[in-house]
Amino acid sequence: MTVTVLGTRGSVPVCGEKYRIFGSATSCIRVVAHDSGRDEGSSAKESGKGDAAQVEELYLDAGNGIVGAEALPHSHISILFTHMHIDHLLGLPFFKPLSEKGRRLDMYAAPREGLSISEAMDRLFSPPYWPLGIGAYPADTYMHYLDKSFDLGAVHIDTLEVQHPGGSSAFRLSFKDMSLVYLTDFEHTGADMEKVRNFVKDTDLLIYDGQYSLEEYDKCRGYGHSVPEVALELLSGTGFKKLLFTHHAPDHDDSFLLKWEEKIKKSCPIASFARAGEVIEIG
């Protein structure tokens, strides 16, 4: 699996030279799983939901980090949304494959605030807020309810509902003997941490919400985000191989994050803060 960090910011995009290292765009992770054992003549169009596709290309959230992503020409594309907050959706209308006629995109999200993924999308992407609904773009788009466990080709997806205002989903992607856990927009207080610990156990790559410092968190309880130092304590012994903290607060610039990362690495050398453009090979 090839994992590319496209967007690292939480809440709102930022801009300027002081955000060059860790990035300025909101949440998006790209995952490409190559299954060499599949029939190269098969296509995602033939398979309907990508079951016969040789390459699965997945995007975790579609913040404006997804803008400019170069999709593979014959991959089956799926987008998994943790939740429907705007910072995780705002890049979707600018995702190039959405404007490709004949391209199929499958999108998955749990119902939020009584709305299905289709209903939530239609509320946001419609006049006067946006001129086009997602269904009006040239690509063939399909909206799906997010099951607790399902397969996208050779990639197995497990989900876990976690604590966040309005709810949020964590994802565990398993491919052959490799795994990735995406656990952002999550607050540890009051959560069933034993379920979380089991969910992340022995994963190759854990991408985890780390928006607040310990000092900031005292003023932000209930906002739905976590603290790196607390995460290291709560997840101790779960056996993750690499840890990336993401969903950086808008006012945490490169200087702030570099100093903080240095402190974190002293207690956990396999942890770091996610950088836009970072590519990680698993397996």
NULUMDREN-757081 format. One record per residue: residue number from 0; z negated, x, y of N, C-alpha, C in turn; residue in one letter. Coordinates in steps of 0.001 Angstrom, whole numbers. Atoms other than C-alpha are relative to their C-alpha. Layout:
# NULUMDREN-757081
(NUM (Z X Y) (Z X Y) (Z X Y) "A") ...
This chain:
# NULUMDREN-757081
(0 (0 842 -1199) (0 0 0) (0 876 1247) "M") (1 (-33 -674 -1298) (847 1150 3479) (-592 -927 1049) "T") (2 (712 803 -995) (-1496 -113 6194) (259 607 1376) "V") (3 (-257 -457 -1363) (-499 132 9865) (-830 -822 975) "T") (4 (807 675 -1019) (-2892 -680 12695) (890 -262 1215) "V") (5 (-865 365 -1125) (-913 -2575 15339) (-778 -469 1213) "L") (6 (811 481 -1110) (-3664 -4129 17437) (-1471 149 -324) "G") (7 (1409 -328 237) (-7310 -3123 17825) (-967 -723 925) "T") (8 (876 552 -1037) (-8647 -5045 20805) (-491 -1404 -357) "R") (9 (526 1342 123) (-10844 -8111 20845) (26 -715 1335) "G") (10 (160 899 -1146) (-10885 -11030 23275) (1220 -56 914) "S") (11 (-1103 11 -958) (-8084 -9952 25610) (680 1367 -17) "V") (12 (-662 -1302 -102) (-5410 -7219 25911) (-465 752 1246) "P") (13 (326 -843 -1146) (-6052 -4315 28246) (1200 894 286) "V") (14 (-1102 -914 -293) (-3808 -1765 29913) (-526 1194 788) "C") (15 (373 -1188 -756) (-3935 1680 31455) (-138 1231 -866) "G") (16 (53 -1280 688) (-4060 5341 30536) (-1311 196 -753) "E") (17 (1297 -216 647) (-7734 5174 29602) (-144 -736 -1331) "K") (18 (-9 681 1295) (-6836 2986 26590) (1085 564 -930) "Y") (19 (-1144 -554 731) (-4097 5275 25259) (-339 327 -1453) "R") (20 (338 -474 1345) (-5949 6605 22188) (-270 -1154 -969) "I") (21 (412 1064 926) (-7469 3465 20698) (828 -1270 129) "F") (22 (-926 1114 -105) (-4877 1006 21940) (-466 -1094 941) "G") (23 (241 1021 -1011) (-4626 -1955 24258) (302 -1414 -474) "S") (24 (-434 1316 474) (-3251 -4834 22153) (-1035 -626 -929) "A") (25 (970 719 819) (-5213 -7511 20313) (409 -35 -1473) "T") (26 (55 -195 1452) (-5754 -7875 16578) (1295 -236 -772) "S") (27 (-1089 130 962) (-2972 -7243 14096) (25 1226 -911) "C") (28 (-124 -1048 1010) (-2779 -5224 10868) (1217 -314 -866) "I") (29 (-1182 172 860) (452 -4726 8904) (-251 684 -1336) "R") (30 (183 -535 1347) (304 -4219 5134) (1303 -174 -766) "V") (31 (-1218 54 810) (3330 -3359 2997) (-335 473 -1400) "V") (32 (246 -324 1405) (3057 -3417 -794) (1337 85 -716) "A") (33 (-1249 -234 721) (5960 -1930 -2736) (-275 -120 -1494) "H") (34 (159 160 1442) (6202 -3141 -6329) (1277 466 -675) "D") (35 (-1208 -599 563) (8707 -823 -8017) (409 -633 -1317) "S") (36 (-319 598 1286) (8519 -2842 -11212) (779 -1292 95) "G") (37 (-687 1280 -153) (10316 -5849 -9761) (1505 189 89) "R") (38 (-1459 14 0) (13974 -6766 -9864) (519 153 1416) "D") (39 (-485 -255 -1352) (15746 -5306 -6848) (993 -1053 460) "E") (40 (-963 1016 -396) (18311 -8108 -6934) (-632 -1302 423) "G") (41 (667 1239 -361) (15710 -10795 -6337) (-229 -60 1501) "S") (42 (233 165 -1433) (15188 -12217 -2867) (-1132 -975 234) "S") (43 (1080 916 -351) (12349 -13993 -1119) (533 -1424 117) "A") (44 (-580 1330 -168) (14711 -16898 -397) (82 -700 -1346) "K") (45 (-104 573 1332) (15304 -17417 -4126) (-1358 -400 -541) "E") (46 (1314 203 601) (11623 -17249 -4940) (-804 -1104 665) "S") (47 (725 1060 -697) (10523 -19848 -2410) (-1235 520 689) "G") (48 (1228 -500 -606) (7082 -18288 -1856) (-151 1489 -216) "K") (49 (42 -1450 82) (8003 -14682 -2526) (-434 538 -1342) "G") (50 (520 -449 1276) (6964 -14539 -6201) (850 1096 -630) "D") (51 (-870 -987 619) (10005 -12440 -7136) (363 1125 950) "A") (52 (-364 -1005 -985) (10158 -10322 -4011) (-482 1374 -428) "A") (53 (370 -1363 356) (10117 -6575 -4525) (-1025 551 980) "Q") (54 (891 -512 -1036) (8278 -5926 -1259) (-719 -1162 670) "V") (55 (784 976 -746) (5462 -7974 199) (-430 647 1314) "E") (56 (381 -483 -1333) (4964 -7508 3943) (-939 -1028 610) "E") (57 (1019 919 -489) (1775 -9053 5255) (-518 453 1361) "L") (58 (619 -265 -1295) (343 -9303 8747) (-1319 -751 37) "Y") (59 (1319 594 -129) (-3348 -9939 9246) (-244 -247 1481) "L") (60 (46 456 -1389) (-3554 -11903 12497) (1281 374 754) "D") (61 (-1217 -202 -792) (-857 -12008 15158) (-343 57 1482) "A") (62 (242 -300 -1404) (-2428 -10796 18382) (1216 707 566) "G") (63 (-1214 -597 -563) (-52 -9092 20772) (302 1379 -566) "N") (64 (-359 -1198 750) (-233 -6035 18534) (1217 -196 -886) "G") (65 (-1147 274 865) (2456 -7759 16448) (1328 123 749) "I") (66 (-1214 -117 -809) (4926 -7546 19334) (625 1383 -232) "V") (67 (-683 -1270 244) (7480 -4869 18527) (-79 481 -1425) "G") (68 (56 -401 1407) (6604 -4689 14826) (1394 -82 -608) "A") (69 (-1319 -48 627) (9691 -3680 12874) (-129 -419 -1464) "E") (70 (90 507 1362) (9847 -5848 9758) (1111 591 -864) "A") (71 (-1000 -481 945) (11662 -4621 6671) (1073 -1072 -209) "L") (72 (-1094 980 37) (15069 -6275 6155) (-75 -1003 -1149) "P") (73 (-30 898 1151) (14484 -7789 2701) (-1384 -310 -544) "H") (74 (1360 276 455) (10733 -8193 2509) (-321 -1490 123) "S") (75 (569 1338 -188) (8853 -11431 2070) (-1158 143 978) "H") (76 (1003 -135 -1060) (6747 -11861 5223) (-995 -1142 -57) "I") (77 (1073 981 -100) (3400 -13630 5285) (-934 435 1124) "S") (78 (995 -275 -1032) (937 -13892 8168) (-1263 -766 -367) "I") (79 (1294 591 318) (-2720 -14524 7377) (-862 28 1255) "L") (80 (806 100 -1221) (-4861 -15759 10262) (-1468 -145 -360) "F") (81 (1428 145 196) (-8597 -15218 10304) (-499 -1305 605) "T") (82 (365 1229 -695) (-8913 -18107 12767) (1002 -218 1121) "H") (83 (-1017 423 -957) (-7087 -19807 15616) (-314 367 1444) "M") (84 (255 -403 -1377) (-8561 -18104 18687) (1218 717 569) "H") (85 (-1275 -377 -613) (-5856 -17194 21152) (286 1496 -79) "I") (86 (-265 -1437 59) (-6339 -13419 21031) (570 420 -1351) "D") (87 (-553 -294 1317) (-5316 -13576 17354) (1350 -674 -234) "H") (88 (-1254 746 122) (-2223 -15715 18012) (1037 359 1056) "L") (89 (-868 -37 -1182) (-741 -14702 21331) (1269 819 -163) "L") (90 (-1225 -767 202) (1814 -12252 19952) (1037 -696 -855) "G") (91 (-882 645 975) (3363 -14691 17466) (1372 -376 556) "L") (92 (-1334 380 -476) (6191 -16067 19695) (929 1186 227) "P") (93 (-803 -1191 -280) (7358 -12471 20291) (247 843 -1249) "F") (94 (-231 -696 1255) (7410 -11421 16623) (1478 -140 -357) "F") (95 (-1464 16 122) (11069 -10462 16075) (521 -828 -1169) "K") (96 (-533 793 1116) (11527 -11992 12588) (1 -1500 249) "P") (97 (35 1424 -312) (10639 -15395 14052) (1317 -458 632) "L") (98 (-1280 330 -644) (13956 -15262 15916) (1204 336 -871) "S") (99 (-1086 -326 928) (16013 -14259 12847) (357 -1217 -847) "E") (100 (-450 1143 780) (18007 -17136 11400) (83 370 -1476) "K") (101 (-18 -255 1432) (17554 -17349 7638) (-1192 780 -503) "G") (102 (1217 -721 404) (14364 -15287 7626) (-1101 -1026 -289) "R") (103 (1106 896 337) (11424 -16997 5917) (-1329 659 361) "R") (104 (1350 -445 -319) (7892 -16651 7275) (-989 -1034 -516) "L") (105 (1069 863 487) (4872 -18096 5488) (-1286 367 728) "D") (106 (1212 -226 -773) (1694 -18517 7537) (-1159 -758 -629) "M") (107 (1157 536 706) (-1794 -19171 6172) (-1228 21 917) "Y") (108 (1262 57 -744) (-5005 -20323 7847) (-818 -1182 -496) "A") (109 (890 1109 336) (-8023 -22469 7104) (-32 -997 1157) "A") (110 (153 981 -1087) (-8485 -25718 9061) (-1157 404 920) "P") (111 (1036 -329 -972) (-10507 -25189 12238) (-199 -1178 958) "R") (112 (351 1087 -927) (-12302 -27804 14338) (779 -1275 -331) "E") (113 (-688 1210 439) (-10629 -30546 12271) (1513 68 85) "G") (114 (-1452 -138 -141) (-7117 -29180 12852) (562 904 -1085) "L") (115 (-719 -862 933) (-4716 -27818 10255) (674 1117 777) "S") (116 (-710 -1094 -678) (-2805 -24622 10996) (1183 -545 797) "I") (117 (-1152 566 -714) (255 -26716 11955) (-439 -700 1279) "S") (118 (488 730 -1171) (-1745 -28920 14308) (-514 950 1070) "E") (119 (507 -976 -967) (-3459 -25941 15934) (1147 730 683) "A") (120 (-1167 -678 -576) (-152 -24135 16428) (724 -904 990) "M") (121 (-723 931 -867) (1451 -27233 17906) (-727 -229 1322) "D") (122 (758 167 -1243) (-1358 -27560 20445) (228 1174 950) "R") (123 (-121 -1186 -845) (-1018 -24000 21688) (1437 249 435) "L") (124 (-1394 -329 -292) (2729 -23480 21456) (802 -1275 230) "F") (125 (-719 1203 -422) (4052 -26510 23282) (-105 -91 1525) "S") (126 (84 162 -1450) (4797 -27465 26906) (-1289 -710 390) "P") (127 (-482 -950 -1011) (3385 -26925 29445) (-462 1436 -224) "P") (128 (555 -1339 212) (1678 -23872 27884) (1045 973 -536) "Y") (129 (-1074 -829 541) (4763 -22598 26033) (1198 -900 -255) "W") (130 (-1161 891 56) (8338 -23905 26002) (419 -440 -1399) "P") (131 (-473 299 1351) (8877 -23871 22217) (-1157 -95 -992) "L") (132 (890 2 1148) (6930 -24904 19166) (466 1059 -986) "G") (133 (-371 -1040 960) (6877 -22337 16361) (1128 -475 -907) "I") (134 (-1045 542 862) (9069 -24627 14254) (1370 -37 642) "G") (135 (-1286 27 -703) (11800 -24509 16908) (709 1346 -6) "A") (136 (-630 -1322 60) (12459 -20796 16380) (992 48 -1168) "Y") (137 (-1055 -29 1022) (15483 -19804 14241) (-475 246 -1431) "P") (138 (479 -297 1351) (13453 -18522 11274) (-507 -1272 -683) "A") (139 (580 1097 781) (12311 -20838 8491) (-1492 274 -141) "D") (140 (1437 -233 14) (8560 -21138 8982) (-701 -1073 -834) "T") (141 (767 901 861) (6112 -22664 6525) (-1485 258 226) "Y") (142 (1432 -90 -253) (2453 -23371 7247) (-766 -433 -1245) "M") (143 (734 258 1238) (-57 -23284 4399) (-1501 -35 250) "H") (144 (1454 -14 46) (-3676 -24192 3844) (-455 1270 -704) "Y") (145 (497 -1253 555) (-5667 -21057 3086) (-928 -290 -1178) "L") (146 (816 178 1193) (-6943 -21230 -499) (-1034 1108 -103) "D") (147 (1039 -1010 209) (-10018 -19350 -1639) (566 1225 -681) "K") (148 (-608 -1101 737) (-7845 -17232 -3921) (1440 -378 -317) "S") (149 (-1404 291 281) (-4055 -16988 -4278) (779 1313 -68) "F") (150 (-860 -1177 146) (-1161 -14594 -4911) (1193 -95 928) "D") (151 (-1247 -155 -732) (1645 -13406 -2678) (778 1084 -731) "L") (152 (-662 -967 865) (3985 -11765 -5152) (-1030 716 -841) "G") (153 (938 -806 788) (2041 -8922 -6732) (-1309 260 726) "A") (154 (1226 -195 -779) (-630 -9000 -4014) (-920 -1202 -209) "V") (155 (985 1060 180) (-3754 -10999 -4817) (-892 -70 1242) "H") (156 (795 216 -1206) (-5673 -12503 -1882) (-1265 -768 -363) "I") (157 (1261 740 56) (-9348 -13470 -1926) (-467 -219 1431) "D") (158 (478 300 -1348) (-10911 -15141 1096) (-1491 -320 -30) "T") (159 (1419 295 -147) (-14457 -15553 2339) (-233 -524 1408) "L") (160 (332 538 -1311) (-15629 -17785 5177) (-1234 714 541) "E") (161 (1082 -767 -609) (-17859 -15857 7582) (-396 -620 1336) "V") (162 (589 595 -1200) (-19955 -16606 10649) (721 434 1265) "Q") (163 (-683 -207 -1273) (-18029 -16959 13914) (102 -1376 649) "H") (164 (-141 1313 -628) (-17842 -19764 16517) (1301 -695 -423) "P") (165 (-1174 707 507) (-15491 -22302 14922) (427 447 -1380) "G") (166 (-321 -491 1331) (-15366 -20294 11699) (1034 1117 5) "G") (167 (-960 -1087 149) (-13391 -17270 10518) (87 360 -1479) "S") (168 (-233 -386 1393) (-11917 -16016 7237) (106 1512 -117) "S") (169 (-196 -1405 370) (-12278 -12554 5743) (1002 34 -1145) "A") (170 (-1010 -133 1040) (-9515 -11286 3467) (-244 1260 -822) "F") (171 (-49 -1161 881) (-9507 -8996 451) (1362 -17 -685) "R") (172 (-1318 -137 586) (-6022 -7848 -580) (-78 1001 -1140) "L") (173 (24 -869 1169) (-5703 -6391 -4068) (1420 153 -531) "S") (174 (-1343 -303 482) (-2539 -4702 -5316) (-110 1136 -1009) "F") (175 (201 -966 1080) (-2521 -2917 -8666) (-1474 413 -4) "K") (176 (1409 -421 4) (-5714 -821 -8528) (-496 333 1399) "D") (177 (342 -282 -1395) (-5878 -747 -4710) (-530 -1260 683) "M") (178 (498 1166 -731) (-7728 -2976 -2263) (-260 336 1462) "S") (179 (262 -63 -1433) (-8187 -3624 1438) (-806 -1232 369) "L") (180 (767 1134 -518) (-10808 -5821 3123) (106 -20 1519) "V") (181 (-118 217 -1448) (-10242 -7218 6610) (-1085 -993 397) "Y") (182 (1200 788 -317) (-13526 -8508 8029) (-296 143 1483) "L") (183 (210 -45 -1440) (-13314 -9082 11759) (-392 -1381 497) "T") (184 (501 1245 -584) (-14633 -11781 14103) (-1059 -591 -931) "D") (185 (1067 289 940) (-17794 -11861 12055) (-1314 490 591) "F") (186 (1326 -388 -479) (-21461 -11839 13025) (-964 22 -1178) "E") (187 (863 -201 1155) (-23983 -10504 10561) (-1267 -845 36) "H") (188 (1260 735 -113) (-26976 -12469 11880) (124 -1379 -636) "T") (189 (2 1303 644) (-27738 -15447 9676) (1019 -145 -1109) "G") (190 (-1026 74 1036) (-24837 -14650 7346) (-611 312 -1368) "A") (191 (406 -342 1362) (-25187 -14471 3581) (556 1384 -306) "D") (192 (-509 -1367 113) (-24880 -10699 3513) (211 429 -1451) "M") (193 (-247 -372 1387) (-25079 -10552 -271) (1423 -382 -408) "E") (194 (-1388 376 254) (-21784 -12447 -434) (955 996 654) "K") (195 (-832 -977 -709) (-20329 -10067 2134) (-3 1329 -742) "V") (196 (103 -1258 745) (-21591 -7036 210) (848 -39 -1278) "R") (197 (-809 124 1213) (-19980 -8303 -2992) (1491 -31 328) "N") (198 (-1406 128 -399) (-16749 -9078 -1130) (620 1363 308) "F") (199 (-541 -1304 -405) (-16348 -5508 187) (-225 1084 -1059) "V") (200 (419 -1006 977) (-17672 -3738 -2909) (1174 819 -524) "K") (201 (-949 -980 556) (-15690 -618 -3869) (1410 -95 568) "D") (202 (-1338 72 -577) (-12770 -1424 -1575) (453 1377 498) "T") (203 (-550 -1278 -472) (-10464 1452 -649) (-58 112 1518) "D") (204 (7 0 -1465) (-10303 450 3011) (-680 -1262 503) "L") (205 (704 1113 -627) (-12711 -1758 4952) (257 50 1504) "L") (206 (-236 129 -1438) (-11619 -2897 8414) (-992 -1044 505) "I") (207 (1207 788 -286) (-14732 -4307 10075) (-198 -168 1506) "Y") (208 (295 291 -1401) (-15690 -5942 13362) (-1086 932 532) "D") (209 (984 -887 -613) (-17457 -3452 15615) (20 -115 1510) "G") (210 (-229 203 -1436) (-17173 -4988 19065) (-1151 483 880) "Q") (211 (1116 -241 -905) (-20685 -4476 20403) (-819 1232 -382) "Y") (212 (1023 -1018 224) (-23064 -1583 20807) (-1328 -722 -222) "S") (213 (1318 587 219) (-26701 -2149 19900) (-559 -597 1290) "L") (214 (511 467 -1288) (-27574 -2511 23587) (717 -1282 439) "E") (215 (-767 1176 -399) (-24789 -5032 24228) (-337 -1212 -857) "E") (216 (189 1116 929) (-25591 -7117 21179) (-1200 -875 383) "Y") (217 (1167 783 -414) (-28972 -8181 22539) (377 -1126 963) "D") (218 (-438 1010 -964) (-27101 -10085 25262) (1114 -895 -544) "K") (219 (-1195 686 517) (-24301 -11335 23010) (-224 -642 -1362) "C") (220 (282 678 1273) (-26029 -12908 20028) (653 -1385 6) "R") (221 (-676 1285 113) (-24086 -15917 18799) (1447 19 422) "G") (222 (-1394 -89 -429) (-20767 -14675 20184) (956 206 -1170) "Y") (223 (-839 -104 1190) (-19516 -13990 16648) (551 1372 -298) "G") (224 (-487 -1359 247) (-19173 -10213 16569) (-1147 906 -438) "H") (225 (976 -864 665) (-20933 -7272 14956) (-137 1360 668) "S") (226 (408 -1293 -547) (-22333 -3806 15567) (197 1077 -1073) "V") (227 (-223 -1037 1008) (-21193 -603 13775) (-1268 535 -654) "P") (228 (1233 -557 575) (-24704 799 13345) (-662 -971 -979) "E") (229 (570 1015 886) (-25896 -2475 11815) (838 -125 -1262) "V") (230 (-890 86 1156) (-22853 -2616 9541) (-290 1108 -1003) "A") (231 (260 -1119 899) (-23589 833 8120) (-1289 -209 -786) "L") (232 (1266 271 682) (-27114 -258 7295) (154 -1120 -1032) "E") (233 (-114 1157 870) (-26198 -3638 5798) (942 229 -1175) "L") (234 (-995 -224 1043) (-23258 -2331 3753) (-246 1273 -792) "L") (235 (339 -1223 732) (-24956 797 2461) (-2 -266 -1504) "S") (236 (-23 115 1453) (-24270 1293 -1242) (1081 -893 -559) "G") (237 (-1055 875 511) (-21265 -1026 -1465) (1220 777 -507) "T") (238 (-1029 -841 612) (-18952 1872 -2301) (1360 -14 658) "G") (239 (-1303 -57 -675) (-16186 1442 273) (413 1459 187) "F") (240 (-513 -1382 -59) (-13939 4526 470) (284 462 1424) "K") (241 (-311 -316 -1395) (-12941 4365 4147) (-322 -1221 832) "K") (242 (421 1096 -874) (-14205 2278 7064) (604 188 1386) "L") (243 (-543 21 -1356) (-12396 1388 10280) (-675 -1120 779) "L") (244 (543 1022 -888) (-14221 -426 13065) (1084 -433 985) "F") (245 (-1065 536 -845) (-11963 -2709 15085) (-548 -1083 921) "T") (246 (334 1042 -974) (-11938 -5552 17660) (-806 603 1150) "H") (247 (675 -705 -1085) (-12906 -3113 20416) (-117 -885 1243) "H") (248 (209 776 -1218) (-14385 -4750 23491) (936 477 1104) "A") (249 (-969 -378 -1035) (-12015 -4790 26493) (-471 1125 916) "P") (250 (485 -1037 -915) (-14274 -2534 28570) (-410 1289 -716) "D") (251 (274 -1238 733) (-14698 80 25827) (1253 868 25) "H") (252 (-1188 -845 -135) (-12188 2695 26941) (-82 1191 -956) "D") (253 (-79 -1130 932) (-11164 5884 25101) (-1233 895 76) "D") (254 (1153 -882 -175) (-13999 7954 26540) (-1238 -583 -672) "S") (255 (1151 691 588) (-16602 5382 25491) (86 27 -1522) "F") (256 (-155 100 1449) (-15196 4982 21975) (-48 1368 -687) "L") (257 (55 -1343 587) (-14766 8717 21336) (-1445 489 -146) "L") (258 (1408 -421 58) (-18413 9398 22166) (-764 -800 -1057) "K") (259 (668 866 969) (-19567 6443 20083) (412 371 -1430) "W") (260 (-509 -373 1322) (-17361 7440 17147) (-648 1288 -498) "E") (261 (632 -1268 377) (-18824 10945 17164) (-1407 -244 -559) "E") (262 (1350 328 484) (-22311 9464 16748) (58 -691 -1358) "K") (263 (-128 739 1255) (-21182 7110 13971) (333 933 -1156) "I") (264 (-429 -911 1054) (-19540 9916 12015) (-1135 900 -501) "K") (265 (1122 -817 433) (-22791 11846 11894) (-780 -674 -1128) "K") (266 (703 731 1054) (-24315 9113 9726) (944 -473 -1100) "S") (267 (-984 454 995) (-21085 8087 7940) (1340 679 273) "C") (268 (-1231 -754 -264) (-18253 10671 7863) (1289 -746 -341) "P") (269 (-1221 731 384) (-15802 8190 6259) (265 -1187 927) "I") (270 (-201 1081 -968) (-16127 5791 9209) (668 539 1257) "A") (271 (-615 -351 -1282) (-14008 5846 12365) (372 -1286 725) "S") (272 (-434 1162 -772) (-12750 3527 15092) (1519 -96 -89) "F") (273 (-1434 216 190) (-9307 2016 14571) (787 390 1242) "A") (274 (-905 -427 -1056) (-6496 3489 16624) (1342 -704 -170) "R") (275 (-1300 653 73) (-3289 1617 17440) (1048 1014 -446) "A") (276 (-1031 -869 535) (-392 3108 15490) (-441 802 -1201) "G") (277 (536 -733 1147) (-2645 4590 12814) (599 -563 -1290) "E") (278 (-582 382 1295) (-1039 4551 9350) (-861 575 -1118) "V") (279 (855 -404 1109) (-3127 4677 6180) (700 -337 -1301) "I") (280 (-575 214 1323) (-1683 5099 2699) (-1121 -179 -1014) "E") (281 (976 262 1055) (-3732 3558 -111) (697 166 -1339) "I") (282 (-593 -208 1315) (-2968 4807 -3598) (1085 1048 -15) "G") 
